[in-house]
Amino acid sequence: MTTTPLLEVKDLHVEFRTKSGVAQAINGLNFSLNAGETLAILGESGSGKSVTAQTIMGILDMPPGHIAGGQILYRGEDILTMNETKRRKLRGVNISMIFQDALSALNPVLPVGWQIAEMFRVHRGMKRGPAKKKAIELMQRVGIPGAEGRVGDYPHQFSGGMRQRIMIAIAIALDPDVLIADEPTTALDVTVQAQVMRLLKELQVENNMGLILITHDLGVVADVADKIAVMYAGRVMEAADVYEIYAKPAHPYTKGLLESIPRIDAEGDRLSAIPGLPPSLTDMPSGCPFNPRCPYATDLCVSDRPELLPAAEGHYSACHYREDVYQGTIEPRQEAQA
Ligand code: SF4
């Protein structure tokens, strides 16, 4: 018997109409998320990962954004065809999001306790007193010391890490099934990053939430993600269980990303950055979108676009040579690098 995933994105296409043409921000995206699972969506800026989050949340600016096709199924029901009232109810209650920059996401002129309590007043119809009590409980739950005395403080009176915890408190206030965290720790220093990631993981386990972690940093996902989808130029290039991706990447782009992060077990090895830049979304290369930067590219890569297909069981890659990359038997093709 197959169970319906909590969230399923099917063949999603999102475009932006710009002065220089139509930018294909998301190009046939597919993934699914189950309860209690953490999916990391990884990619450089412009890969489409944040547009994915905004499209799921219904906060994409339209225009210039335009959903050109596909489905986003929440418990089997397409969010994109729901009426606005139902979609609005879904957002914030069943599906919630935390953003990179807590300072601009929080209202600077309202006490943080008021902002948390508002979730209970608006969505649960609670009175001020009980809503404030719930806000204090949530502040304690996300690890804000002296919560009772700080409920009337304003966002600027908290450190970056504490503000991020307040935003997490708002996002989880109504026990969502799905939490989307868009670069939640980018603005924080490394120690605080680890604390916030630990908190997110704890809350996810407690509430059996599906967590989508959007990041450009392969280093932050190793301890928290169950599976990873690597995005490039609006497409998933590789998707697999987290251990598989780290141990045996099956796409040259992921392999390049892994070789560019420092590893304690590879002392003395030189780090290498992926040469070149991601393609312009208004002027995609033919064939594989990674071919101008790929050391293994052949004529086939320039003429034919590879589909996302299995390289091993449960491990998908959009590369013509996915099995060779997975086995580690592929060699760079010098003439293709010239
Ligand atoms: Fe590189 Fe070709 Fe694979 Fe694309 S299909 S990643 S260009 S080897």
Residues whose N, C-alpha, C, O or C-beta is under 5 A from the ligand:
A	BS01	SF4	P252 C288 F290 N291 C294 Y296 A297 T298 C301 P306 A318 C319 H320 Y321
